[in-house]
Amino acid sequence: MFGPRKSIHTMSSQQEGHRLAKTLSWPHLIALGVGAIVGTGIYTLTGVGAERAGPAVILAFAIAGAVCACAALAYAEMATLIPAAGSAYTFSYTAMGEGIAWIVGWSLILEYSLACSTVAVGWSGYLVGWIQAAGVTLPQALLVGPHDGGIINLPAVLVALSVMGMLIAGTRESATLNIILVIIKLVALSVFVAFALPAFQADNLQPFMPYGFGSTEVMGEKRGVMAAAAIVFFAFYGFDAVATSAEEAKNPGRDLTIGIVGSMLVCTIIYMAVAVAAVGALPYTALANSPEPLALVLRSLQQPVAAHLIALAAVVALPSVILVMMYGQSRIFFVMARDGLLPRGLAKVSARTGAPTLITLVTGVSVAAVAGFFRLDEIAELANAGTLVAFIAVGACLMILRRRFPELPRLFRCPAPYVVGTLAILGCIYLFISLPSSTITRFALWNVIGLVIYFAYGRRHSEAREPKPVAAA
């Protein structure tokens, strides 16, 4: 019904020159997950969540984390059962067929590209603020895109291209640098909690849910715990980038399980601590929609040096998010090209590094172009929509393959798979419908464009649809 499916038994049999090198161990994978998860979201979305849910932003983080935890368990089983690049796209191709796989892959491209470009623009804002605070005046035309009266956001372009260069240099080298950047971010957030938590005041949590639990429209804006959860969800995803590295893991059974589940546990603990410390130290009305809520809290507590260091950590460490997101997008592009749904010439790997150089170059230039010229504030939530579709697909794949191939050895077995899979699907659907209607409309339009490309090119060039040679008698 949904087109041909990949054989689960032939996933690892790729031709020489189209196979990724096994260079990553579990510390690299945990760092990849934490590097993607801990970033722009926790640094900025605490304020956005507080504006939508009040002090119950703490609950919004917990709900988003619980949904992601169910998805993470499904990802862990699927990634160890099918240790091939492509994450949700590859899982869907195996369990449900080519048509669904294309939609999931197209959604993942949207997720990674918008998230990557958004972080590049956010990083640019931090950097420009630092430079201007030092008394250096830069030409405005080179700091913002045409939408704000400039020519190009040059810092955002440069950071995207620099990260692209690191990925081309080699996956292991990039992952090792990422570990250092992740440590910087974790230390900075620990410093924030250490300063903010002692100033906790229970009165700041009242009223706890001023807009109620469900996502409802108040004065033209979505409000409520679920409206906040649909936004702060952005702060959690990223562990799926670990699943895209399955083909490059040295010991997939052990390393992927530790990487996916470990990164989610670490980040959930960090987020809950940061949310409690922030909302407890400052009334949510002061935090609402602040572009730098953590630094704002520290300045309010008369800790300007700590606030300065938090901002510096963002400048230094946020490129790790760009690195992991760009890595994930390049791998999705790579696998879709290897399958023939995109031009196969893109699926070449470097003989020196074992990394897909050409597709990484295409990805980096595309992300840099979006970051340099386009306004992203109105479409950033599209990244969440793409991710939610991927998570729904992985929950379904978990249950389908448990029923279809119960006998296959599973290096990690998700507990209560039908319960976890169902909770992941229902939770993601609830978060999806809690998004603004304009976001859902744009997401539908993105997929219409994708389906046109699929039927015009991908379906006709699909490797899975090519006739297989008949062996001689």
Secondary structure as UniProt FT lines:
FT   HELIX           8..10
FT   TURN            11..12
FT   TURN            16..17
FT   HELIX           26..37
FT   HELIX           40..53
FT   HELIX           54..56
FT   HELIX           57..81
FT   TURN            85..87
FT   HELIX           88..95
FT   HELIX           98..133
FT   TURN            134..135
FT   HELIX           140..142
FT   HELIX           146..148
FT   HELIX           154..169
FT   HELIX           171..196
FT   HELIX           197..199
FT   HELIX           202..205
FT   TURN            210..211
FT   STRAND          216..218
FT   TURN            219..220
FT   STRAND          221..223
FT   HELIX           225..232
FT   HELIX           233..235
FT   TURN            236..239
FT   HELIX           240..243
FT   TURN            244..245
FT   HELIX           246..248
FT   HELIX           252..281
FT   HELIX           284..287
FT   TURN            288..289
FT   HELIX           293..300
FT   TURN            301..302
FT   HELIX           304..317
FT   HELIX           319..338
FT   TURN            339..340
FT   HELIX           344..346
FT   TURN            351..353
FT   HELIX           357..373
FT   TURN            377..380
FT   HELIX           381..404
FT   TURN            406..407
FT   HELIX           417..433
FT   HELIX           437..453
FT   HELIX           454..458
FT   HELIX           459..461
FT   HELIX           463..465
//
